Amino acid sequence: MRLTFRATRCKLNTGIKPVPAIKAPLLKNVDNLSEAVIVQDLRDPYFDPNWHFHSHFQLFSVLHGTGTRLIGDSIQPFSAGDTVFLGPDIPHLWRCDPAYFEPGSGLTTHGIVVYFQEDFLGKELFSLPEMQPISLFLRESVNGYVIQDPFREKVLESLVHFLGLSGFEKIIHLLKLLHELAHTPHKQAITSLGYRNTHKISETERMQKVHNYLLQHFREQIRLKDVAAHAGMSEAAFCRYFKARTQKTLTDLISEIRIGHACRLLIDKDYNISRIAYETGFDTLSNFNRSFKKITGKTPGRYRSDFMLPPA
């Protein structure tokens, strides 16, 4: 079976459309679901807009939708086919493009996610010699993995196949898939090697407010005092807090959000590079080019040529 995915194209609206502020716990609870292997077919107007983490391993694939993916200290654009494997307690968020939140947009998203815990078949299974490759893979997934071509298509097919399985078949299918994930070279770490989740559940609302504010206003000039006030802190206290929680400065994060959005726009041939620089909040083309090369390792033109969709 061959799966074909097409990224949803949305026209850029230069007016700032506020995404609804949503108060929800950072710690997401999936323990109330009784199955050892939890498979969900997600079809909604937009993906869960709350930045959250949980104690389960997670394999997630986007079948339809576009936006910005935040995982730990990584910010990247996502579109159809984006597939990641996350270890427990990595904060993550698939924030759809602003157009998805507009009333009556008619836009929809579709994704498939699999949740499980390391001891879903008992505490001793992955200590067996035969399970050592899988055990190592699970330990190293503390930084998350993005699944790359050509193996990504096989993982996508496996996730679709999960939807028709139940009980014992689902467990066997997961073990086979974990074995393949453990051995494939076509995966890349998502977060920086030193990243660890230092967020406390009690800080949920504050960090949610910061992320919402930055994702809504990244096209504008963002001042430290405004973000600090939004978080209810002094500038000095916010700088210390933010650096300790994200391992980066506010300026670094704003640049990564802007470049992540620019990566999405570069795939669209309708926008030239100068316009993309302006639409993503950069004051000059030279600043945009310099930041883009620093974050992605490529020039905007090279990025576009590498990710250009093949002609229909």
Summary of the structure (lengths in Angstrom):
residues: 312
radius of gyration: 19.8
end to end distance: 19.6
largest distance: 57.6
contacts: 910
relative contact order: 0.14
helix: 42%
strand: 16%
